[in-house]
């Protein structure tokens, strides 16, 4: 009856906000830029998640937080694999 379309991105950004508010704000800004350019939520989500590990490393956060962000980014990409295929085919939904 109820289908969840979410791919854990909102939950993930909540955890990142707790770990590193600066990283979360930058990632949200990147999400906004990519979304504005492409009108694709999935593209913004993927770029934002992939930006977090290097950003947290630049901010000199603990390796455990960088590792968490890396695993989370991999998870987001895996969850978006069908969206990525549709983007490549030029069939991804736009808002």
C-alpha positions in Angstrom: 0.0 0.0 0.0 2.6 2.5 1.1 5.8 2.7 -1.0 8.8 4.7 0.1 10.6 6.5 -2.7 13.3 7.8 -0.3 16.9 6.7 -0.7 18.1 7.6 2.9 19.5 10.9 1.8 17.4 13.0 4.2 18.4 10.8 7.1 22.0 10.9 6.1 22.1 14.7 5.9 20.6 14.7 9.4 23.4 12.6 10.7 26.0 14.7 8.9 24.4 17.9 10.4 25.1 16.4 13.9 28.7 15.4 13.0 29.7 18.5 11.0 27.2 21.3 10.4 29.6 23.1 8.1 29.9 20.0 5.9 26.1 19.6 5.9 25.6 23.2 4.8 28.1 23.0 2.0 26.6 19.7 0.8 23.1 21.2 0.9 24.5 24.1 -1.1 25.9 21.8 -3.7 22.7 19.9 -3.8 20.9 23.2 -4.5 23.3 24.2 -7.3 23.1 20.8 -9.0 19.3 20.6 -8.7 19.0 24.2 -10.1 21.2 23.3 -13.0 19.7 19.9 -13.8 16.2 19.9 -12.2 17.0 16.4 -11.0 16.8 15.7 -7.2 18.8 12.4 -7.7 21.7 14.3 -9.4 21.8 16.8 -6.5 21.7 14.0 -3.9 24.5 12.0 -5.5 26.8 15.0 -5.9 26.1 16.2 -2.4 26.9 12.8 -0.9 30.0 12.3 -2.9 31.3 15.8 -1.8 31.2 14.9 1.9 34.2 12.6 2.3 36.7 15.0 0.7 35.1 18.0 2.4 35.2 16.4 5.8 38.9 15.5 5.2 39.7 19.1 4.2 38.0 20.2 7.4 40.4 17.8 9.3 37.6 15.8 10.9 38.4 12.5 12.5 39.1 9.6 10.1 36.0 7.8 11.5 33.7 10.6 10.3 35.4 10.6 6.9 35.0 6.8 6.8 31.3 7.2 7.7 30.8 9.8 5.0 32.5 7.5 2.5 30.3 4.6 3.3 27.3 6.8 3.2 28.2 8.1 -0.2 28.7 4.6 -1.5 25.3 3.6 -0.1 23.6 6.7 -1.7 25.2 5.9 -5.1 24.1 2.2 -4.9 20.6 3.2 -3.9 20.5 5.6 -6.9 21.8 3.1 -9.5 18.5 3.0 -11.3 18.4 6.8 -11.4 21.9 6.9 -12.7 20.9 4.5 -15.5 18.0 6.7 -16.4 20.2 9.8 -16.3 22.6 8.2 -18.8 19.7 7.3 -21.0 18.3 10.8 -20.7 15.1 9.5 -19.1 15.4 10.7 -15.5 12.5 12.7 -14.2 12.9 16.4 -13.8 11.0 18.8 -11.5 
